[in-house]
Amino acid sequence: MKTLIIGKSPKCDIVISNDYVSREHAEISIVGNQYVYYDHSKNGSSIGGRIINNERVTVAPGTEILLANRVPLPWTQIYMMLPMQGVVVGESGTQVDCVAPVADVPPVAAENIPAWVYVVSFIIPIAGWIMYFVWRNENYPKAKAASNWAWIGFGVNFLLGMLAGAA
């Protein structure tokens, strides 16, 4: 994934000489088939009239973005340096209302997980480790399989615990 750094520093991919623009004001990249704009400046950016600061948003090609709420983002340079399929330089029809926060995967609510899943993920590791210690001298392959299932159950239990703690 290629990312363009935008700012007034000569090290930036797109250099904008303006006192209100930070040295490394923002970055823009393509995720999937969408431009993703990330402002990490002190002065923020304005996207379609909405002020953002330290926020990552998806934007349509040509969306009006003002760095520090003053300097327009040079889309022509972005199209040339970071081309996207289906976008033609000079294309009209800016879509401002499509600004949305970037979300990779919608979170799973812990309350949507049935209680039996928690119970099973707690019992499997205990049963697996008990069987391991019972079978380890008599039938090692069987004991090893029980141990593997115990670790898998422990991992599932751990993930469910993390999920429940985050909810």
C-alpha positions, -999 to +999 in steps of 0.1 A: +000+000+000+016+033-011+011+063+010+018+099+001+029+123+029+016+159+025+032+188+043+057+217+040+088+196+048+110+190+017+109+153+027+072+151+019+059+135-013+037+166-019+052+198-006+029+227+003+045+259+013+022+276+038+027+287+074-005+270+086+004+236+071+024+213+093+058+198+083+040+164+079+004+175+079-014+145+065-012+114+044-033+098+017-034+062+006-055+038-013-072+010+008-093-013-013-105+010-041-109+041-019-087+070-010-081+072+028-070+105+041-053+107+075-048+141+092-021+140+119-015+178+123-021+203+150-042+226+127-064+198+113-081+197+080-116+205+066-133+179+045-165+192+029-169+217+058-163+191+085-131+197+106-111+166+114-079+163+135-060+131+140-087+112+122-087+087+093-115+090+068-124+076+034-129+103+007-141+103-028-117+115-055-119+152-059-135+158-025-128+193-012-101+190+015-086+221+030-053+216+049-054+237+081-089+248+068-071+271+043-051+253+016-068+230-009-055+195-013-038+192-048-059+163-062-041+166-096-008+157-080-024+129-060-040+114-092-006+114-108+014+100-079-013+077-065-036+066-093-067+047-087-087+026-112-116+045-127-104+080-117-095+104-145-075+136-139-099+165-141-130+144-135-159+165-122-186+156-098-170+160-063-189+139-037-185+156-004-212+136+015-193+103+012-168+112+040-169+083+065-147+069+092-126+040+081-136+007+097-119-025+088-142-050+104-173-043+124-169-052+160-187-083+173-208-076+203-201-100+232-238-101+241-244-118+207-223-148+217-244-176+232-236-186+268-228-222+259-198-210+238-183-196+270-190-228+289-176-251+263-145-229+258-139-232+296-145-269+299-125-281+268-091-269+281-097-285+316-109-318+301-080-318+276-053-313+302-069-339+325-069-364+296-033-355+287-021-364+322-042-396+324-030-408+289+005-394+286+022-427+298-002-451+282-011-436+248+010-406+240-005-397+206-040-396+222-026-375+251-009-352+226-042-347+207-060-340+240-034-314+249-037-298+214-075-295+219-069-281+253-047-253+240-072-246+212-100-243+238-078-221+259-072-198+229-109-196+222-116-189+258-089-162+259-103-145+228-138-146+242-126-131+274-109-103+255-140-097+235-162-097+266-138-073+283-139-049+253-177-048+252 
